Amino acid sequence: TWGEIKMSVIVFAVLAVACALARAAPDCAHHPLLSPADCCHDTAPEEFDFTWATTKGDVTFHVVRKWAPLGVDRFYNLIKYHYFDGQTEGTDNQNGFFRVVPQFVVQFGIAGLPDVSAAWNALPIKDDPVLISNQPGTMAYATAGPDTRTTQVFINLIDNRRLDTMGFAPFANITSGFDVVLKINSEYGQQPDQDSIYAYGDVYLRKNFPNLDYITGTTLL
C-alpha cells in the first residue's frame, strides 16, 4: 500500500513503430492524440485552471508551470487535446481511476484506447526538480524510474511528503472538489493490471471492474 508510486513497464517501441508505419500523415485536426509528436507540442501558459467532470462530480485544479515546466507542458497538451476524457477519440478513450489507495493516492492516466497509450508512451519526458511538496490535493506524475514520465498521474490524498525525496514533482493542486476525489470508488484497490490496461484499454477495465469511476469531461477555464 505504501510502496513507491510505480508505472508498469511494458515495451511499446515495437507497437509505436508498427503504428507509425501503418498510418498515413498525421491527422492533427481529427486525431491529434494518435500523433502527439506532430500534433501535441504546445507550450503551457505560466498558470492555468481546468475542471474535470468525473462520475463522482467535478474537480477543479490550478496548474503552475514553474513548479514543473516539462511536466506542465506535457500535461497542458494532454488536457487541451482531451487525452483523459475521450472527447477527441470517443468515450472508449475515457480514463478510469484504476488505482485507488485510501490514505495514499488516486492514480490514473492510461488511455482507454491502446493505440493512444502506445503513441504517448513512446515519448517520455525528462524529470523536473521537486519544488513543492506532495501535500493533500496536489498532483504529480507516476514514473517507472528516472526520466520516464509520460501520461500517468496521481492525486495525493494525504500528506505524502516522503515522496518529495523520491523525485515526484507536483505541478498542480485542487482548488475545488477534493471531497469528490475522496469519494472515488476504492473497492478495487490496486487490482487492475496496468499491462492489461495498456494492451486492451477500457474494454479490460469495464469488463472486469464495472464500478470503476472515470473522467468524463475536461474544461479549460
N, C-alpha and C positions, 0 to 999 in steps of 0.2 A: 504494500500500500504506500509506504513512504520511500520507495525506491526512486531512482532518478527518473526524470521525465525522458522517456525514450521514444524515438521514432523508429518503427520497424524498418530494417534494411532489406531491400529487395532489389534485384538487378533490373533496372529499367532501360539500360542503354540499348539493348537489342530491340526492345519494343519501340523505343523512340526512333531509332534508325529505320525500322521497318515502316513505321507510320510516315516518317518523312519521305521515304522513297515512294510510298503508295499514293500519297496525296499530291494534288496539283499545287499551284501557287497559293499562298496563304489567303484565306478569305476573312480579312480583318473586319469587314462590315457585318458579317453574319456569324462567324465562328472564331472570334479572337482568342478564346481560351484554348483552342487546339493549336495555336501558333504563337505562344507567348513571346518568343524571342523576336518575332516580327511585328506583333500587334500590341503587346502589353509592356511598354517600357517608359511610361510617363514618370516624371519626377513629381513627388508628392508636394503639396503645399506645406509650409512650415508647421501649420496646425490645421486640423480639420475634425469635424464631428460626423458621426454617422449613427444610424439606428438599424439594428437587426430586428426584424419580425421573426419570432420563433413560435413553435407550437405551444409554448407556455406563456407568451406575451412579448412585449417589446423591451429591448435593452439598448441604451444609448452610450456611446463611447466618445472620449476625447483623445485624439492621437497627436503626439508631438514629435516632429521629425528629428529634432536634435537629441532626443532620448536614444534613438537608434536609426540613423539615417538610411542605412542599407535595408534594414528590416522594414522601415516605414515605406520606402519607395516600392518595395515588393508588395507590401500589404495594400497600399493605395491602389495598385493595379488589380489586385485580387478583388478589392471592393468595387472599384469602378466598372470592371467587366463582369461582375456578378458571379465570381467563382463559387461563392458559398451558398447561393440561394437558388440557382437554377433558372434565373430569369433570362440568361443568354442561351444556354444549351437545353433548356427544358427541365421540368420537375424531376426527371431522373437524375439530375446532377445536384440535387439538394444535398447539403452536408448534414450528416447525423452526428449528434453528440455521443461518440462511440466509447468514450472512456470517462466515466463519472465516478470520482472517488470522493465521497463526503469527507469534509475536514481536510481537503487537499486541493484537488483541481478538477476542472471540466476540460477535456481535451477533444479537439475536432480538427477538421481541415483536410480530410481526404475526399476528393471529389466523388460524386455519385457515378460518374462515367469513367471507366478505366483509361480511355484514351486521353482524357483531360488530365488525370493524375500523372500519366506517363510523360506527357508533354512538359509539365511543370517540374517534375522530379528530375528531369534531365538538366535543369538549370538551378542548381543550388547557389546560394549567396554566401559571402563571407560573413564572419561574425562581427557584431558590433560590441564595443565595450559596455559593461553594465554600469549605467549612470543613475538609475533609480532602483529601489528595492522591490522585490516581489511581495507586495502587500495585497490585502484583500481587494479584489476588483480590478487588479492590473492584469494585463495580457502580455504574453511573451511567446516566442516560437519554441516548439519542441525540436529536438535535434537527435541525430544519431552519432554525434561526435563533432569535432571542430569543423566549421565551415560547411555544414550540411543542411542549413535551414532552407526549406522550400515553401510549404503551404500549411503545415500543421502548426496549430497554436493552442495555447491553454489559458484558461482564466483561473487565477488564484482565488481560492475560496477562503483562505485564512492567511495569516502572516507566515509566508514561506521564505523569509529572508535567507534561510540556509541555501536556497537555490542561487543566491547572488554570486557566491564564490564558485559556483559550478558553471558560470557563463551564460545563464539565462537572462537576457536583457529585456525587461519590459519596455513597451513602446506606446501603451495606451492604458487608460483607466476608465472604468464605468462611472458615468455621471448620473445615470438614472436606470433603474431596473435590476439592481443587484439582487433584490428579493426574487425576481424572475429567475435569475441564474440558479439560485438556491433551490428552486422548485424543479429544475431539470431532472428528468427521471434517472434515478441511480440504481434501479433494480438489476441491471445487467453488469454493473461494476466495470470490470476490465475484461469481461468475457469476449466481446467482439475481437476477432483476429485481424490485425492490421494487414497482413499479407493477403488475406481473403478479401478485404475491402478493396485493396489495390487491384486485385485480379478480377473481381466480379462486381465491384461497385455497390450501388444501392440495392441491387437485386439480392445480394447476400444479406444485407442488413435487414431489409423489410421482411424477408422470409424467416430469418432466424431470431430477430429481435423486434417484433411488431410494435412494441410500445415505446420504441426509441423516440426521443424528441429531435426536431430538425430546425434548421434555419430556413425560413420560407420567403424572406424578402430583405432587401438592403436599400436604405435611403441615405444618400449623402446630404448632409444638412448645410 
